[in-house]
Amino acid sequence: MNKTTSKGLSRRDALKFVGAGVGVGVLAASAGCANSLNSSQTVATTTKPVKTPIDSQDPWQQTHNRVWLGGEYWANPMEDWRVKDGHAHCINPGGNRSIHSLTHQLANSQGNFTLSVRMQNMSENPNDGGGGVRLGARSEINEYKSNCFVREGFDIGVVKNTLVIGGERITLSQDIASQSVDLIITGTPQVGAMLLDVKVQLSSSQTELGAHSLLVSADEILGNVALVSNFALPATDFQTDAPEHNGSRYRFSRWRMSGDAFEYSDEHRFGPILWTMYTLSDSQSEKGFVLKLSALLGPMGEKDNQTVELQIKRDGQWQTIGHSQIDPAASLATFTQDNWDERQNTAFRVIYNQLHKDGSQTPDIYLGTIQANPDDRPLRMASLTCQNDYAFPYAPVAENLQKLDPDLVFFSGDQLYEHHGGYGYVRAPADRATLNYLRMYYQFGWSFREVMRHRPTVCLPDDHDVLQGNLWGEGGAPMQHIERDPSASILGGYIQPVSMVNVVHKTNTAHHPTGFDTSPNPSGISSYYGSLVYGNVGFAILADRQWKSAPESIGVVVGETGQEEAPGYINPDFDGPELALLGKRQEAYLEQWAQDWRGHELKAVLSQTVFAGIATHQPRPDRYLKYDFDSSGWPATARNNAIDIMRASAALHICGDTHLGTLSQYGVNQQRDSNWAFCSPAIAAGWPRWWKPDTVGFEVNNRPEHGLSNTGEYLDAFGNKMYVYAVANPLVGKSGNRYVQAHEKGSGFGMITFDTKALTYTMDAYKFLIDVSDNKASNQYEGWPVTIHKEENVGKNRLS
């Protein structure tokens, strides 16, 4: 019987996936993700429901000059584009700079369409790469957000005096040079194919310069539609841009699309309000519960509206409770409301009125819910980390989070990586570096804004968020001798401009409760550590890299030093009382927080990474790397001091960063005398790590009752005592499908249930490509779920 349910795959679908290279083992673990995979294996556009087509024209004629092109578009990269004088200008002569339509995709191969655009070469170059339109920009999953980062398709445009239509070349009647021209494309269906009629005419006189018709397979043009500056040149990263690689710079206007071949989806707009994040916290003061909410917007211009409004719904009526100015660097507005009524759910909406050049306004309204404080039941928190963009937009994880409906969402860092979206990272100048960062960060909000819309969020920046391969912050000191470490993965200090780092902190944490001590570092880098009390749980929010010492201070070369040593040898030269982990300021805070039990029954420490070196092999399963100084198992003395302070709190430590899900218990004076730590799997693991001490010959004692390999009491490479209870070792990611590859690489997310009556923590570690609603045991990594009691965080152990 060929039957499909919402929780599984039909036999026909299963055979299709196996034929496409999706392994049977993965299918067994991911049967609930049929929707995510179906679109990845075939375009299947003729059977998709086509939404009502809407004729469109770009709004740039009425848009004030600014960086952000509008909610209808995604620009690659954002920092290379500007709205200027009614046009979308590419300000960088690099190759393959593009603007994707978010609201219009070519989806109906049986429909007609017309597309036209006015374009002009603003900087003639003998190496001209042309300006034009890209059809059929399509990723392997053919999803509009993922399609935005595809740099190829069916290109139609003009290069000097030549009209290009895919592989065809037609000489124009004259070289257009810097004259403005109109490119007009008409598509007519032809029984499984599409007839393209293309013409180029001068904008000033409408004189036709050339025309051509071409019959193409409909499949070639289905997908995203984009405008491209220098479509004939390969894309270069900002760091490698050089005159010999560059072409011209094009500007575009009057971009029109119409016809029933287009699928129009207004809900695909992204902005002006991109997303919101908020926290609700018991201040333990006369301010009661305090709401802090941030609204992130696309970067606006000087003549745009600079104010955002926050409204809540009371007695069926919307009431304004605040206005906030947009921070021009971070492009966000933050609201604070004291004495919030935490007993009930409250609908909110954020309003931004777009001002147009003709004086008119268009409101953008973003709605959400401030949840009631869940103090009468267990608190359920999702724990997420590390979202490498090869698996963007991470739909399986986002969809499973919606199904689980957590009360609180925690992102522990690496919301982006330096390669996010392509086109490289920018070190300087500061304003461009900031825009470069924001563009990458927006992919995070684009993926998870529906999760954050209706529930509180804690979001920490980590090393890749400040565009560094590793971060030993040295209290905010600037990195020295950066010529020795362009990837910023070996040396200590911050490589990026201080103002850009502060934007990273602000965009991630402005909605957090006000920090314990917000005094900046001497360099001017801001501080954000502090407390959150919600759902009868007290959280300490830490920055476990900002004050951390750098390995070069003890003569270490990261990735090289110690490789010749025996695995069991603990080198005393790699520790010392002068080396820092949390730093004195955070240690003082943590000590005070550990003794403060007002308004809560359980505690948790939220930070970036685990306080132990639970990784033996990276980035291959056969490459043993003894020392990972990036882990917070180093420096050992500072690590032990932090745990001694944390032990008094009986807190569970929740973190991420390592791309390896683990559940462990710290030891200081003896094994298992301190806090448990849950390091959640990565959303999309990039650099792979494995914990395989049994293959290296580590001494192990007291394996847990479940008997799983690579578990038990160990000393890590720095001599730290740790009891590893469960580990989510990955496979090797080989699949060409982004979601299957993420699954292979050990990706997923965590859930923690805080039962403040039973005084327990229950931890789940979910795989990437599963459906949580089917409740299969195989949805979780081996060794999970696990429940521990509060007193186990002070070494009174029950679990064996």
N, C-alpha and C positions, 0 to 999 in steps of 0.2 A: 504494500500500500504506500503510495507516494504522498505522504502527509507532512505538512509543515506546521509547527506551532510557534508561538512567540518565544518559546524557550529553546528552540533547537533548529537544526538544519534538516531539510529534506534529503533523501538519498540522492536525488538529482543534484541538489546544491553541493552536497559533500563530494560527489564525483567530479563536479565542475572545479571545486577548489583543489582537489588532489591533482587534477590535470593541469592546474595553473601553478602547481609547485607548493601548495600549502599542505604541510605534512599531516598525516592522520593523527599523530600524537598531539599536535597543536589543536586539531579539530576537536578532539575529545575534551581538551581543557577549555575550549572557547566556543562551545556550541551556541551560547547565548549571544554571540556577537555577530550574528548573521547579517544584520543590517549594515554594520560597519564594513564587513568583508564583501558583501554582495557588490557594492559599488566599486570595490577595489579590483575586481577581477574582470569586469567588462563595462563598457560605457553604458550599454542597455538604455540608451536615451529614448528610443521610440516607445518604450513602455512606461516612461516616467510621466507622472501627471504634470502637464504643462500649465502653469499659472497664467492668469490673464496678462497678455502682453501690454506694456505701457510704453508709448512713445516718450522719448526723453531727449533733453539737451542739457549739457553741462551748465552749472550755475555761475561759472567764473566771471561772466560779464558783470554780475551784481555782487561779487565777492571782494571784500577789502583785501589789500595786499597782505600776505601771510605765508607761513610755511605749509600749514595743513590744507590739503586740497578739498576736503569735504567728506562727509560721512558716506557718500556714494562710492568712494574710491580707496584703493590701497596703492601707495606710491613706493617704488623700489629704486633706491632707498629713500625714505622720507626726507632726509637731510639734503638730498640733491634736487629737490623740487620746491617751487614757489608759485603761489598765485600772484601775478604781477600784471597790473593794467588789463585785467580781463582775460588773461591767458594763463595756462599752466606752463611755466618755464622750467626746463631742465638747466640747472646752473653748473652741471658737471659734464665735461666732454667725454666721460668714460663710456664704454660700450654697454648696451643692453639695459638702459635705464627705462623703467616702464611705469605706467599707471593702469591698474586693473579696475574694471567696473565690478562693484560688489553686488549691484542690484540687477544686472542683466547678464545672463549666460545664454550662449547658443545651445539649445537643448532639444529642439524639435526639428528633426531632419526632414520632416514633411512640410515645414512652413517656409514662408518667404521672409526676407529681411532686407532692410536698407540701413547702411551705416555710412556716415560721412563725418569728416573732420577737416578743419582748416589748420594748416601747419606752415611753419616758417623756419628756415635755417638762420639762427642768430649768430653763428660764428663759423664761417666757411673754413673748411680744412681739407687739404688734399686727401686726407685719410677719412673722408666723410663716410659715416656708417649708415646714413639715411634716417629718415623719419617716416613713420607709418603706423599701421595697425597690425596687431597680432591676433589671429583667430586660433581657436583650438588649443589654448594654453591649458594643459590638463595633466595633473599628477596621476599616479597609478591608482588612486582612490577616487579621482574625479569629484572632488569636493571643493566648493568654491574658495574656501580659505586656503587650503593646501595648494590649489591651482595658482594662487597669486605668486608663488615662489618658483614657478616653472619658467625657465628662461628660453623656451623654444616653443614653436608652434608653426602655424601657417602664416608667414609674414607677407604683407602687401604694403608697399610704400615706394618712396622715391629716393634714389641715391644719385646725386648730381643730375645728370640728364637721362636717367634710366628709370623706367617704371618696373618694379619688381613684383611679381605675383608668384609666390612659392618659388619654384625653380625656373620660371619663365622670366626673360629680360626683354623689354620693349624700349627702344630709344624714343625719347620725347622729341617733339618738334623744336624745342629750344632748351638750353640749359637754364634752369629756373634761378640758379644762384641764390640770392637772399630774398627773392620774391615770395610772397605768400601764395599758397596754392590750396585748392580744395581737392581732397581725395574722396571719391564717392564709390561705394561698393554696394552692389545689389546681388542678392542671392535668390535663386529660383530652384525649387526642388525638381529633380529629374530621376525619379524611380530609384532611390537608394543613393543617388549622387546629388551634387549641388552645382548649378551653373552660376559661376561668378562673373558678373559684368563690372569692370573696373574702369574708371576714367579719372584723369587728372586735368584740372583747369585752373587758370589763373584766377585768384580771388578778385582782383581788381576789375577785370573785364569779362570774366567767365569764359574766356577763350580756351577751347579744348586743346591740350598739349599732347594727349595720347590716350588711347583706350585699348582694352583687350578683354576677351572673354575666355574663360577656362573652365572646363568641367573637372570637378574634383570629387573624390569620395567624401560623402557627408561626414564620415568619422574624422576626417582631417581637420574639420573646422569646429567641431562640437567642443564646448568647454568655455573657459573664460575668454573675455575679449579685453585687449589692452592697447594702449598707445605706447609706442616705443621710440625713444631717441637713440640713434645709433644701433638699430636692430641688426645690422650686418657685422657688428664688431662684438667680440667676446667681452663679457663683463669682467671688469678688473676690480680688485679690492682697493679700498682707499689707500692702504699702505703701499700698494704696488703700482698705483696710478703713475704713469710717466708720459711725457709728451708723445713719444713714439707709439703709445698704445691708444691715444685719445683720438676722437673724431670731432664732429661738430656738436653744436648744442641746438636742440629744437624746442620750439614752443608750440602749443596746441590750443585751439579754441573751437567753439561751435561743434562740439562732439555730439552727434545726433544718432540715435538708434531707434528703429521701429520695426514692426513686423511680428508675426506669430511664430517665427522660429526662435524668438527670444523668450526665455523664461524670466519673468520679472518677479523679484522677491524684495519687497520693501523692508522686510524684517532683517535683511542682510546688511542694512546700513550700520555703520560703525562710527557713531559720533554725531554731533559734537561731544555729547557726554558719552565717554567710552565705557566706563563702568564705575561702580562705587564699592567702597570697602568700609566697614564700620566695626567698632567694638562697643560693648555695653559692660560697664564694670562698677562694682560696689566700691566707692571711694573710701568707705569707712570714715566719713566725715560729714559735716553739715550739707555737703553737696549731694549726698545720697548716691544713687546710681547715675553715672555720667555716660552719656552717649557721645562718641566721637565718630564722625563720618567724613570721608574724603570722596570727592567726585573728581575723576580724572577726565580731562578733555584733550582734544587735539590741540597742538600749539597754535594760538591765535595771534592776530596782528594788533598793532597799536590802535587802529580804528574800530576793532571789534569790541563787542560788549565784554567788559571785564568782570562782571558780577554774576554769581550763581545764586539761585534761590532754593531753599529747602522748605517743603511743606509736609504736614502730616494730616491724616484724616481723623477728625474727631466728630462724633455724632453725625456721621454721614457727610460732613463738609470738609473741604480742604482748607487748612489754615497755614499761613506763612509763619514759620518760627525762626527764620534767620536768613540773612544774606551774607555772602562771603566773596571776597576779592580773589581772583585767580592769581596764583603765584606765577609770574611770567617765566621763570626758569623751569619749575617743575610742572607747570601747566595743570595745576590742580587747585581745588578750593576745599577748605576744611571747615567743618561745623562742630561746635561743642555745645551740648545741652546738659546743664546740671539738673539734679532732682527729677530724673526721668521716671515715669511710671513704668516700672519693670514688670508689673503684674499681668500685662496683657500685650498681645500682638498689636503692633501699630503699623499701618500702611504709611509709606512715605513716598514722596516723589521729589526729584531734583529737576529744576527747570532752568534752562539756558536759552535766552532769546537771542537768536542770530540777527545781527544788524546787517542790512544790505545797503548797497551804495545808493539806491534810490530812496532810502529812508524807511523802507518797510522792514518788518521783523517776521521771523519764523521761529516759533517756540520748539525746543527739543525737550521732551519730557521723558525722564527715566524713573521707573517705578520699582519699589521693593518693599520689604517688610522688616521692621525691627522686631525681632522675636522676643517674647516674654522670657524672663529669666527662669530657666528650668530648675528650680530649687526643690521641687517636689518629686523628683524622679532621677534616675541615673543620667548623667551628662555623657553625650556621645560626641567624640571629636575625631574628625578625619585628619590624618597626618600625611603630608605630601612633601616631596622634595625633588629637585633636579629634573628639569624638563628640557632635554636636548631636542632641538627642533627637527631632527630627522623623523620624529613621530608626531609632529604638529598636525592637526590640532588636538590630539590625544582624546578623541571622542569616546573610546571605551571607558577611560577613567572618569571623564566628566559625566558620562551617562550613568555609570555605576554610583557615583557620588549622589546624583539626584535621586536615585532609587533608595539609597541608604538614608538619605535625609538627615545628615548629622546636625547637631546643635551648634557646633563650632568647627571652623576649618583652620588648619595650621599649615602654612607653607614655610618650610625651614630654610629655604634659600636656593640659589641657582635657578631663579625664575627665567634666566636666559644664559646663553653662552656667547662667547666672542664672535662666533661664526653665525649667529642667529640671523636668518633671513638673507644671508649672503652679503656681499659688498664690503666685508671687513669691519674692523673696529677702528675708532678714531681716538687718538691720544690727546691731540691738541689741534686747534685752539679749543678753549673750554666750551664755548657756545655750540660749536659743531659737535664736540664730543658728547655734550648733553643731549642734543637732538638724536645722535646716533644711538645713545643708550635708550632714550624714550621709544624710539622706533622698535627696538628689540623687546623692550618691556611690554609694549602694547600687545605683542603676541600672547603673552601670559594672560592678560585681562581678556583678550578676545576669546581665549579657550575656556576660561573658568569664570567669566562674569556671571553666568546664570547660577553657578554654585554660590558665589559671594553675594548675589543680589538679595537673598532672603535670610542670611545667617551671618553672625559675627565671624571675622577673619583676623587671624594673627599672621603677619607676613614679615619674615626676616631677610635682610640682604646677606649674601655670602660672597665668596671670592669672585666667582664669575659675574655676579651682578655688578661688581666694580671693574669688570673686564680684566681680571687677572686669573692666570692658571692656578695659582695658589696665593694665599694671603697670610703673611705673618705681619700683623699691622703695626707692631712697634709703637703702640699708643698714638697712631696717626702720623708717624714720621714719613716724609717723602722718600721714595726709593732712590738710592744712589747708584750710579754707574749703570743706568738702564740700557746702555748700549750692549752690556753683557747679557741682558735678559729681556729681549723685546717682547716675549710672550708673558712676562711677569709671572713666572712659575718657579723661580729659583731663589730670588733675592727677597729680603724683607722690606717692609714699608709699602706705601701706596704709590702707584705709578700715575694714576689719573689726576687731573686738576682737582683741588679741594672743592671748588664749587660744584663740579660734576658729582663727586662722591656724596656731597650733601644732598643733591637732588636724588641720588639713589636711595639714601636713607629716608628722605621725605616721602618719596612716592611709595615706598614699602611700609613706612611706619607712622605716617602723620595721623592716621586714624587710631593708633594705639593710645591707651591711657598715657597721660603725661609721665615722662620718665622719672626715675628716682633722683637722678642728678644729671641734668641736661647740659652741664657745662661742656663746651667743646674741648677737644684735645688742643694742645698748644699750637698745632698747625692750623686749627680752625675747623677740623672735621667734627661733625656733630655727634652727640651721644644719645642713645635711645633706650637703654636698659631700664627695666622697671617692672611693675606688677600689674596683673589683671585678676580680678575676682569675679567669677561668673559661674552660675550653676552649682554653688556651694563648693567650688574648687578654686584654690589659689594658684596662680601661675607666675613663675619668675621668668621674665623674658630677658635673655642674655645675648651678648655679642662675644662669642668665644674665640674670635680672631683679632679683634680690634686692638687689644693690648698684648697680643702674643709675641714672644721673642722670635727673632729670625735665626735660622740654622747657621747662617754664615758667621754669626757672632761666636760660635765655637768651632769654626773652621770646617763645617760640613759642606760638601757639595751634594745637593739634593739629587737623588736618583743614582748616585755613584758611590758615595761613602758607605763603607760597611759591607759591600757585596761579597768581599772575600772572607768575611767572618762566618763562623759556624752558627747555625740557626739558634742554638741554645745559649750562645754567649751573650751576656749583658755587658755592654761597654760602659764603664763608669765615666768616660770622658764626655758622654752625650747627655749629661745631667748636671745640675748645679743649682744652688739656692738663689742665685741671681736671675735665673731664667723665669719668665712670666708666662702664664696661660690666660687667666681671666683678668689679671691686673688688680692692684690694691683697691681701686674704687669699686669694682664689681664684687670683689670678695667681701668688702665691708657691707655692701648692699645685701648680698646673699646671706651673710651672717645675721643681719637684722631680720630679713624676710623669713628665715628659717624659724625664728621664735615668734613670729606674728601670726596667730591663728584666728584673727577676727573675721567672722563672716564665712568661714569655710571649714570643711572637715578633711579634705584631701589636698595634697599639693603635687604640682608637677613643675619641673624645670624645662623650659623650651629654649633650645639653642641650635646651633648649626650642625655640630658633628659630635660623634661619640667620643667619650673620654677613655679610649683604649684603641690599640692598633689591631683591629680585627680585620686584617687582610694580609694574605701571604703572597698572592700572585696577581700581577697586573702588567700590561693590559691583555695578556694571554693566559690561559690556564696552565701553561707550561713554563711561564717566566716568573721565577721566585724573586721577589724584591723584599729584602729583609726590613729595611727602614722606610716607613712612610711618615716623614716629619710633618706632613700635612694633617695627620690625624691629631686629635686632642689627647692622645696617649702620651704625646711629647709636649713639653718637658715633663718627666715623670714626677719630680718633686712638686712642681706646681700643680700637676694633675692630682696628686694625692692630697695636697692642701685643699684644693677645690672640693674634692669628694668628702674630706673631713668636715668641711663647712656644710656641705649639702646633706650629709648623713643626718644631721640634727633635724632636718625638715621632713624626713621620711618621704621624700618626693620621688616620684618616677621621673627619670630623665627621658625626654622625647626629642629626637633629633633626626638628621638625615645625612646628606652630603656624600656618603661613601659609594653610592650606587649599589649597595649590598644590604639587603634587609637582614638585621640581626636582632636577637634578644639576648641580653647578657646581664650579669650582675657584677658590680665592681667589688674589688677587694683592696684594702690598704694594708692593715696590720696582718690580716690573714684572709684567706679566700672567703668570699661571700659574706663579708662583714658590712657591706654598704649597699648603696642604691642600685636598683635595676635600671637598665637603659634599653629603650626600644628605638632602634634606628630603622626608620621605615624604608621600604624599597623606593627606588627612583620612579618618578612618573614615566620617564623615558631615559633609561640608563645609556650614558655615552661611554666614557672610559670605563671598561669593565674591571671589576675586582672579584677575587675569589678568596675564601677562607678555607684553606686546605692544609691545616697543620699536620694532619695524620700522614700526609704524603711526604712531608719534609722531615718528619721525625721528632716533632715537638713532644715533650713529656706531657702526658695527660693523666688526670686523676678524677675519680668520682664522676664518671659519665652519668648523665641523667637517666632516669628509668626507661625513657623511650629508646635509648640505645643508639640514637642516630650518630653517624660518623661525624667527626670534626666538632664534637660537642664535649663539654666537661670543663674541668679546671685547668687553665693554662697560664703561663707567663707570656706576655707579648714581647716583641723585640726590645722594648724599653724596660722590661722587667716588671711591668704592671700586672698585678693579680686580676684575673677575670674568669668568670664562669660563663661559658658560652652555652646557652640553652637551645637556641635554634638559629639557623642560618639559611638564607635563600640564595644559594649559589646559582649563578646563571648557566645557561648553555652558551654557545658561541652564536652571535647573531649573524645569520646568513641570508635570510629571506629578502627578496626584493620588495615585499609589501611592508610598509612602515610599521603597521600594527603587529604583524607577525614577528618582525624583527625585534620590536620592543619587548614582546612576550618572551622571545628566545633569550634576550639579554637580562632577564630577571627583573623586569620593570613591574610596577604596580603601585600600591599605596597601603597605608595603614589605617586602622580604626582603633580607638581606645574608648572603652566604656568605664566611666568613673561612677561606681556605686557608693555614694556617700553615706548610706545606711549600713551596708555590709562592710564598708571600708576596703573595697577591692578595686583592682584595675584589671579589666579584661582586654587583651590585645589581639587584634586580627591583622594578618598580613596577606592582602589580596594580590593575586596575579593580575597582569595587564588585560589580557584578552579573555575575559570571562563575563558571565551575567550573574550578578550577585543575587538576583531574584529567584534563581533556581536552587539556591541553598546547597549546592554540591560541596562535599568535603574537599574535592580537588580544586576548588576555587582559591584555596589558600595554600601558601607555601608549607612544606612539611615541617611539623613542629608547632604550628599555630592551629587554633587559638590557644592562648595561655591566660590564666587568671592568677594573680598574686595578691596577697594581702598587704595592707599598708605597712604592717610591722616588719615585713620582709625587706623593706627598704632601709632598715636599720640592722639587718643581719639576723633577725629572728625568723629563720627560714622554715617554711612549710613545704615548698615545692622541692621535689627531689628527682 
